[in-house]
Amino acid sequence: MKASAPALDTLFLAGPISYDGLLVQCAGRVIRAAPGKDLAEVHDYHDPATPILAASLPRRMPGYRALGFTRT
C-alpha cells in the first residue's frame, strides 16, 4: 500500500535539494487536494553564506514556478 498524507499543507525545506524530481515529490505532498484544504505553503530555508545552500535555491525556483508557487 502506498502511503499518502493529503491533509499536509505546509512543507519546511531546509536541505540543499536541487533535483527537480525530488522537489516535485516533496512539494507535491502539500499541493494534493484534500477536504478543507485551501492553501499549501512551502517555507524554503537557505543560507547565502553557505555555498551549497546558496546555490541550491536558484536551481529550485523553476520547479516551484512549474508547481504554481510564487515567491513572497
Helices and strands as residue ranges (DSSP letters): E 10-13, H 20-31, E 41-44, H 51-66
